Amino acid sequence: MADYVTIEKDADVPPSGAQQPWQIDPFTRLSTAASSRATAGLLSRFAPFIWLLTPDEDRAVPDELVPGAPGDVPDAPPVEEWCMPPPPPPLPKLVVVGMAIAAAIQRMETILSMKSLRSMSQVRWYSGIVPGATHKRMNATGAKTFPWALVHIVLWLPFWCDTTALKRTEWQGRTMLKTVVAFGWLVVVALNPTAASAWGYQGHRVVGAIADQLLKPAAKAQVQQILNEVDERGIDLRKAAPWPDCVKSVVRHDDGRFHYEVDPDHLEFEVPCTPFNSARERARMVDYAARNWSTCSYTPDGFERGCHNTFHFVDIALQRSYFDRNFQGTNPHDLVATITAAIAVLQGRPIPPPFPFSIKDKKEALLLLAHLIGDLHQPLHVGAVYLDANGKLVDPDTAHKVDPDTDAIGGNAIQDGVAIPFQAINLHHEWDDIPPDLGDAATGELMDAAKSVRASEGAPEGWPAAWATDTLLVAHDAFKSLSFKPTQPPAQAKWIVTYDNHTDYLQAADAIKRKQLAKGGARLAELLNAIWP
């Protein structure tokens, strides 16, 4: 891939052997201008629009500076080494239009064919593409007949090839091509959004890393022994924490079989799951999902998505100030109940009734706790807003039931119109993202904050409810200064959020996230230290 810039006749020429401007690809040049991974990703997505909006005369390379021609640019590669020869005039239009249309059809067929989707709770409802959804990323399967990567290649064709070289061929389809590329790239951006996960796997790893450093010797020895079996080595709480989200790659087929499936369109989803990619660990995930699939009915989109996906959240109305199992938004298989069940398994006690959780051993219980304690400290995994058609708060406890039309699904049905232009990002997604400077390990700042977390009172079995109360109060701050209004077609989210001051809100959210991550790590360690004193 090459990118060329105009060099003035008398400009200084870099010494031979130095990296020349045309040897730096557009992605690298854009990404180096970004201060974070998220910004770099956004710039690389919208780089084509920068090209499209640049006048031809500003992008053109003078004849004397075209690679392969005599000029002042040293060691420039010949045209034929880096650019495809231009096709006949009718072909590019047909190919590009066809690829863009095929890509759109393929993506829409995947979305509309709900039986080919993995667990809907795997994503934050495809970042707003599919309405009425719940937590995590939505992975598509069964739509592998069209090579998605080829779409990106075709759409990037104009940026790979030198525009002056194309001009010399007297190919007059440039205007048509630019229009098609703009349309095609809009399809890519709109239908191929970034995936999200509770805190993201980085957040869960941060919680686990903090706990790793706060474990006492007895608890540390138990954790190491339980998590590392046979040929496994080096699995700690940091690496174990993403496990329940990795389980969401287990698919139930129409014939009742369960299978772990890697999404070829999103191989990045497998990054946190590499510690569990052995045949034995894949079989464990499949077995866990199968055992906890039908113990309750979870049909957020009209199709059964597996009971185990309800273990990650509890949706208590924001009007409440403490956790109580009698409140709407709780159930016997919610986040608090699941944590309580996992604690019982690690303590060697029977799982308390009434729900028949299937946690087969201490390793499974520890894998769940390492993740779910992190979920319990994400404010939008505990506190919820219920809204009427005009975006006004309603109280489900007054009616003693949740009206599905008022359920904002933990913020997933609320669009953040300020976050990223041209992309539907929901409020829950915004809260899942942790501050980028934290990476995926424990920083000194977070360790200091974790060590100052107040010790929990009472028996460990009662701690999950107490921690849920604490997070519910934090959720009050997370929703402070927000107002909501209905969206307009064709928006897929039901409501859109507005801010009194967006910058101030983001700064406050950043501080809350840091504090909650530190609490999550400290309390995970506190719990394990109490179980194995």
N, C-alpha and C positions, 0 to 999 in steps of 0.2 A: 504494500500500500504506500502511496506517496502523496505528498502535499507540497505544492510549489508556491514560492512567494517571489514577487518582483524585486530584483536587486538593481539598484541604480548603477550606472556605468562606472562611476568612480568610487563605489562603495568598497569598503575593506573586504577582502576575501578571506574566509577562514583558512588556516594552514592546512596543507594536505594531510589527510588522515583524520581530521576533526569531523565531527558529525555535522553534515550539511543540513540546511533547512529542509530540503526535500526528503531527507531521511527520517524526519520526525513525522509520524502519522498523526492524523487529526485527533484521534482519541487521546494520544499522549499529550499533545499540545493543549488540549482542552482540560484534561484531567489535572495537569500540573498547576493549572490556575485555580484549582479547587482546594479548599481547606479541609474537606472531609470526604469520606467515602460516599456519603449520600449526595453531596454536591457534585462530585465527579460523575456519579452515575446519571444525575439529571442532565449535566452538560452533554454527556455522550449521547443521551437520548435525543436532545434537541439540537445537536450539531448540524443535522441536515437543514433545519430551518434557517440557521445562520447563513449557510450557503445559498439557500433558495432566495433569501431576501437581499443578497449582495448583488448589485448590478453587474452585468456581464463584463462591462469595461473595466471594473475593478478587479475581477477575478482572472481576466485573461492574462496570459503570459506572452510578452513580446516575442516576435519570431526569433530574434537573435538569442533569446534565453530559453527557447524550447529545448528540452533534453534531446541530445543527439544532434543538435544543430550547432554550428560554430557560435561561440559567444564567450562571455566572461565567467560562466559558471564552471568550475573545474570538476572533473570526474563525474559529470551528470550521467545517469544511466540512460541508455537509448530507450526510445519510446516503446519499442517492441518488447522490452524486458519487463515493463511494468504495467502496460495498459492493453486491454483486449482490443483487437482490431474492430472498427465499427461495423456493425451488421448492415445489411441492405436497408434502405429507408423504411419500408413497411414493417419490417420485423421488430425493431425495438419497441414501437408503439404497442403492437399486439402482445409481445412478450411481457412488457412491464404492466400493461393494463390487465392482462390475464393473470399474472402472478399476484397483483394487488387484490383482484376480485377473488381469486382462489383462496388467498390468505384470509380474507374477510369471511368467506363462506365457511372455510374450515373452522375458524374460531367460533363463529356463531353456531355452527352445527354442534360443536363440542359443548357450548354453553346450554343450548336448548335440549340436547340429548342428556337428560338428567341421569339416566341409568348408567351412562358411561363416566360419570363423575365420581371421584373419590369422595370420602367423607366431606360434606360441605363445611363441617366445623374445622376443616384443615386450614382454611384461610379466612381472612376478614372479608368473606364474600367477594372474592375477586376484586378487591378494592373498589367495590361499588357497581360492578357490571351486572351482577345478579341481585335482584331485590329480595327483601324478606329473609335475610340470612343471619348466621351467627358467627361463631368464632373461628379464627385461624385461616390457613390458606386453603384454597380450593384447587386441587390438582386434577387435570383432565387426563383420561385414558381413552383408548379406543379410537383416537383420531390421528393415527400415525401414517395415514396414506399420503400425506403431503409433507415434504421436508421443509419444516419451518425455517431452518437456517438458510435455505435457498432464497427465501423472501428477503432476508436481510442483505444477502449478497447482491441481489438484483436491485434493491432499493439504494444500495450504496454505490452502484455502478458509476453514476455520474461523478461521484467524489473520488473514485479511484483513477478515472481517466482524465487526462489533461484536456481541458475544454478547448484549448487552441487547436490541439490535434484533431478533435472532433469537428471543429469549425472548418479545418482544411478539407475535410471530406465532403464539404458542402451538404452535410446532412441537415435538413431544415426542420427536423422534428424537435428542436430543443425546447421550444415553448410548450409543446404538448408533453414532452418528457418531464419538464419541471412541474407541470400541473399534476401529472400522474404520480410523480414521486411525492409531491406534497400530500396528495390524497392517501397514497399508500403508507406513508410514514405516520400520518394521523391514525390510520388503522392499526399500525403496529403499536403506537403509544397508547391508544385507547383500549385495545383488546389484549395487550400483553403487559399488564401492570406489575409493579414490584410486589412480591409476596410479603406477608407479614406474619408474625407469630407473637404469642403472649410474651411481652418484654423482648421478643426476638430471642434467638438462641444466645445472643451475646449477653442479654440481661440475665438469663437463667444461668449462664456460666459464671457471671459476676457473682450472683448470689451463692452458687456452689463454691467458688474460689474463696469468698470471705469465710464461709463456714469451715472450709478445709483448714484455714489458718487459726481458727478459734477452737478447734476440737481439742479436748484433753486426751492424754495418752490412751486411756482405756477405750474411749469412743473412737479415736483414730484407728486403733488396731481392729476394732470390730468392723468399721466401715471398709477398711482395706481388705479384710478377710471376706466379707460378704460380697463386695463388688467384683473381686478378682477371683475367678474360678479357673481351675485347670491351667490352660495355657494363656489366660488373660493376665496382663500386668499393667500397672500404672493407671487403672481406672479410679479416679477420685470423684468427689462430689461435683467438681467443676465439669468434668466430662460426662458424668451421669445425668446431670440436670435436664438436658434436652430430651431424654428418652421418651416421655409420654407424647411429645409432639412428633417424634419419629414414628411412633405407633400409628399415627394417622395416615401413614403411607400404606397401611394394610387395607386392602380392598375386599369387600364381600361381593362375589359374583352371583349372577342370577341362579346358578345351580347350588348355591349355599356354600361353596368353597371360599376360603379366605386365602389371600396371597399378598405378600409384600411386593409392591411395584414401585420402581424408580421412574419418576417422570422425566422422559428424555428432553422435554422442553425446559425443565427447571432442575438441572443437575445440582445447582447451588443449594437446593433443599437438603441434599445429602451431606453437606459439609459437617453439620453437627452430629450426624448419625454414623460417621465412620467408626467410632468405637464399638458399634453394634452390628457391623456388616458381616460378621462371621455367620456360617450356616446355623450354628446353635443359637446365636442371639437373634437372628431373623426369625427362627422358629419360635423363640420365646415371645417376640412381639406379636406374631400371628396368633399364637395360642392365647395370649392375654386379650387381644381384641375379640377373638371368637367367644371366649368365656364371658366377656362383659358387653357383648353386643345386644343381646335380647333380654337382659335383666330389667330394662325399662324401655319404653318406646320414645324415640327421639326423632321427630319428623318435622324439622323446621321448614322444609320446602315441599312437604307432601310425600317425601320418600324417607325410608328408614335409614338413619345415619349412624346408628350404634350408640348404645347407652354410655359407653366409656367417654364419649365426647362431652357429656354433661358434667364430668368430674372436675372441670377446670374453672367453673364460675358459679357465683350466686348473685342474683339480681335483686337486692333489697332497695326499695324505693328511697330516694334521697330525702324524703320527709322524715325518715326514721333516724335515730341517733344511736342505736345500738342493735346488735344482732340478736334476733329471737326466731326460733324455729317456727313460731306461729305466724310470722310475717309472710306476705305474698313475695314471691321470688325465691323462696327457699324450697327445698324438697329433700327427701331422704337420700338422694344420691348426688347432692351438690358438692361444691368444693370443700366446705367445712366437714360434711359427713365423710367424704373420702379421706381426708387427712386424719380424722379420728379413727377410721377403720385401719389405715396404715400404721398408726401408732400402736393400736392393739396388737397387730401382727408382730411388730418389732418387740413388744413387751411379752409376747408369748401368751396373750389372752385371746379369747374368742372375739370375733368382730361383733360389736353390739348391734342388736336389732334396731329397726325392722328390715333394713335393706340387705339383700343377699350379695354383697360385694364378693368378687372372686379374686383374692390376692393369694396366690398359691404358696409363696415363701417370703422369707425376709428380704431377699434381694429385690423382688418385685415391689415390696413395701418401701424399701429404701429408695428405689428408683422413682417411685411416685412421690415420696416426701421431698426429695431433692428438687423436684420440679414444682409441685403444688404449693409449697411454702412460698416460692417466688410468685406464683399466680395470686396467692392470698394477699400479697402486698402491692399488687397493681390496682390502683383505685377503681378503675372501670371494670375490674373482675368481681367487685363486691357491691359498689354503689351504682344505682341505675336511675335514669330518668324515664318517666312514662309521660307521653305527650299526646295532646289532642290534635285534631286536624290543623289547628292554627298554631301549633307549637307551644301551647301553654301546658304547664305541669298539671298532671292529674295524679290522684292518689289511689293505687289499686287496693290498698287496705281498707279504704272506705267502702268499696263495693265488695270486698272479700273475694275478689278474683281479678286476674289479669286479663284485660281486654287485649287480644292480639293486635288490634289496630292502634293501640297506644304504646306498644312495646318498642322501645328504641334499640333493643338487643345489645345492651351494654355499650351503646354509642356507635354500633356498626351501621345503624340506619340513619345516622346523622352525618351529613357531608360537610367537610371542611373546605369551603370555597376559597380560602385564602392560601392554603398550603402550597399547592403546585398547579400552575395553570395547565389546562388541557387534561388534567388527570383527576379522577374522582377518588379522593382520599377521605376516609371517614375518621371521625373523632377517636374511635377506639384505636385505629391504626396509629394516629399521632401519639397516643399515650403508650403504645407498645415500643416505640422507638426510644432507646436510651441515649443519653448524651454521647456523641461520637468520640469524645476524648477518653472515655472510659475503656474502650476496647472490649475485651471479653475476659478480663482478669481483675483481681482485686487491686485497687490503687491504694496508696498510702492515705489519701483523703478519705476513702470509703472505710478503710480499716479503722482509722481514728473514730469515725462516726459510729461504726459497728460496736466498738469497745465501750462507747458511752450509752448504748441502748439500755434502758432500765430492765432489770430482771423481771420475769413474769411471776405472778403469784399463783398459789394453789397447785393442784396436781396437773401434770402434763396433759391429761385427757381433756381438761377444760381450757387449755391454752388456745386451740384453734378458734373457738367462739370469741374469746377475748380479743384475739388478734384481728378477727373479722370486724369487731366493733371499732377497733382503732383505725382500720383501713376505711371503714364507712365514714368516719369523721374526716379522714383525709380526702375522701371523695367529695365531701361538701366543698372543700377548697378547690378541687379539680374542676368543679362545675361553677365556681364563683365567677361572676361577671359575664356569664354566657347567657345568650338568649337564642331562641330558635324560631324559625318560621318555615312554612311548607315550601318545598322545592317546586320548580316549574318543569313541565315536560321539556325535554326527554330525560331529565335527571332520574336516576334509578333509586337514589336514597329518598326517604320520605320527608326528611327535614334537612335544613341547612343551619349551621351554627354561625352566629355573629358575635363579635367581641367588642367590649368597651374599648380596650386597647390591646391589639394583637401582640405587640412587642412585649408589653408588660406581662401578658398572659404566658407567653413562651418562656420568659425568664422565671416566672413563678413555677411553671411546670417543670423546668429543668431542675430547680432546687428540690421540688417534691420527689422527683424520680430518684435523685441521688440519695435522699433520706430514706426512701422506701426500699431501695436496693440494699442499703446498709442494714436496715431493720430486718429484711428478709434473711440475709446471710447470718446476722447475729442470732436470730431466733431459730434458724435451722440448726446451728451449732448448739444453742442452748437446749433444744429438744433432744438432740442425740446425746449430749453430755448427761442429760437427766435420765435417759433410758439406759445408758451404760456408764454409770458414775465411776 
